[in-house]
Structures are given as C-alpha cells and as structure tokens.
Amino acid sequence: MKIYSADAWTIEELKEQIGDAGRRALVIPAADSKQAVLETFRELLDFPEDYGVDLDALHDSLHDAADAVTDDGEAPITLIWQVPAALRADRSFGVICETLQDAEGYAGTSLDVIAVCL
C-alpha cells in the first residue's frame, strides 16, 4: 500500500498513471469514521448483501474481489482511498490500513491500494 499526500498527486493524475499501466482505478471517497469507511467500501465494491460491515467482512470481501479479478481475467484494480485528516487521527486508520495491506499481499498483482491523505 502506498500513501501519498494530496499535495503531491491529484486523483486525476493518479487515475491517469493507473490507466497507463493497464489497470482499472476505483476511487473510494473520503469518509470520516471507521463505520463510514466500511460502508463506502461495501457500496463501491458491491460486496454481497450479507457483508457484515466490520473489518473481518472487509478483509474477506477484498479477498473475494481479488479472486474474481483473477478468475474473470479482468484488468487488475487499484483502489484510490481518499483519507481525511479526521480519520488519520483515529486509531481505526491503522487497522484499516493493515486490512488493506493484507488484501494486497493476498491478491498479488490483482489489487493495489493507494491512500491519498487529504
């Protein structure tokens, strides 16, 4: 997982670089609480209805999404997660980062995550 400052890269610049690398970009909009982040990931990644809206569910659903990319032969995905300052100050930020890093490790090249600190 890479972490950038919004001062260094714009979302559009990152999306262009990701596209040039033959990957699909998906922007995860800013959310200021752990619960809101989990809901946002659920909505944008179209997790199943039984998604538990907790870190274990995020972990499992990211693994499933990575498997689907590999199995379907689709272009790899890079998630661009917009992180507001309020969330970075919360303990849950580190835990969410660990979950995303684990999913990246599991997925190999199918899934990358970039956190952009706003």
C-alpha positions as a printed Julia matrix, in Angstrom:
118×3 Matrix{Float64}:
   0.0     0.0     0.0
   1.28    3.41   -0.92
   0.36    6.55    0.96
   0.54    9.93   -0.74
  -0.33   13.47    0.19
  -3.0    15.18   -1.91
  -0.45   17.97   -2.27
   1.85   15.62   -4.2
  -0.64   13.92   -6.55
  -4.14   14.75   -7.67
  -6.69   11.99   -8.03
  -6.83   12.65  -11.78
  -3.04   12.29  -12.1
  -3.13    9.0   -10.21
  -6.03    7.7   -12.31
  -4.12    8.56  -15.49
  -0.99    6.75  -14.31
  -3.03    3.74  -13.26
  -4.78    3.61  -16.64
  -1.46    3.93  -18.46
  -0.27    0.88  -16.51
  -3.22   -1.15  -17.84
  -5.07   -1.16  -14.53
  -8.55   -0.03  -13.52
  -8.83    2.73  -10.94
 -11.61    2.9    -8.39
 -11.8     5.97   -6.15
 -13.02    5.35   -2.6
 -14.36    8.74   -1.42
 -13.44   10.27    1.91
 -15.31    9.09    4.97
 -14.54   10.34    8.46
 -15.25    7.28   10.62
 -14.43    3.59   10.55
 -18.1     2.69   10.05
 -18.46    5.17    7.19
 -15.3     3.81    5.52
 -16.62    0.25    5.75
 -19.97    1.32    4.28
 -18.23    3.18    1.45
 -16.11    0.17    0.53
 -19.25   -2.01    0.64
 -21.16    0.26   -1.71
 -18.4     0.87   -4.25
 -17.07   -2.68   -4.42
 -20.58   -4.14   -4.49
 -19.97   -6.51   -1.6
 -22.69   -9.11   -1.01
 -25.82   -8.26    0.96
 -24.63  -10.38    3.88
 -21.49   -8.2     4.22
 -21.13   -7.66    7.95
 -19.84   -4.06    7.81
 -16.85   -4.83   10.02
 -13.13   -5.31    9.42
 -13.42   -9.09    9.06
 -16.05   -8.63    6.37
 -13.87   -6.04    4.6
 -10.96   -8.48    4.71
 -12.97  -11.38    3.32
 -14.73   -9.31    0.68
 -11.46   -7.81   -0.59
 -10.06  -11.32   -0.95
 -13.18  -12.36   -2.86
 -12.9    -9.29   -5.12
  -9.24  -10.1    -5.86
 -10.14  -13.71   -6.68
 -12.89  -12.53   -9.03
 -10.45  -10.28  -10.92
  -8.03  -13.17  -11.35
 -10.72  -15.74  -12.25
 -12.51  -13.47  -14.73
  -9.31  -12.33  -16.47
 -10.19   -8.68  -15.87
  -7.64   -5.88  -15.68
  -6.18   -5.51  -12.18
  -7.7    -2.92   -9.85
  -6.04   -0.08   -7.99
  -8.12    1.41   -5.21
  -7.52    5.1    -4.54
  -8.72    5.63   -0.98
  -9.22    9.29   -0.04
  -8.4     9.72    3.66
  -9.43   12.87    5.53
  -7.32   14.22    8.41
 -10.01   13.34   10.96
  -9.76    9.64   10.11
  -5.95    9.63   10.12
  -6.07   10.81   13.73
  -8.31    7.88   14.69
  -6.89    4.51   15.78
  -9.06    2.77   13.2
  -6.99    4.28   10.37
  -4.06    2.0    11.19
  -6.28   -1.05   11.5
  -7.98   -0.34    8.16
  -4.53    0.12    6.56
  -3.42   -3.28    7.91
  -6.55   -4.89    6.46
  -5.92   -3.28    3.06
  -2.24   -4.27    3.11
  -3.16   -7.86    3.89
  -5.59   -7.91    0.96
  -2.87   -6.54   -1.33
  -0.48   -9.26   -0.21
  -3.1   -11.93   -0.82
  -4.11  -10.57   -4.22
  -0.66  -10.35   -5.78
  -0.96   -8.07   -8.79
  -4.8    -8.17   -8.92
  -5.26   -5.47   -6.3
  -3.26   -2.41   -5.28
  -4.21    0.28   -2.79
  -3.17    3.91   -2.73
  -4.21    6.06    0.22
  -4.33    9.76   -0.55
  -4.21   11.89    2.57
  -6.4    14.95    2.14
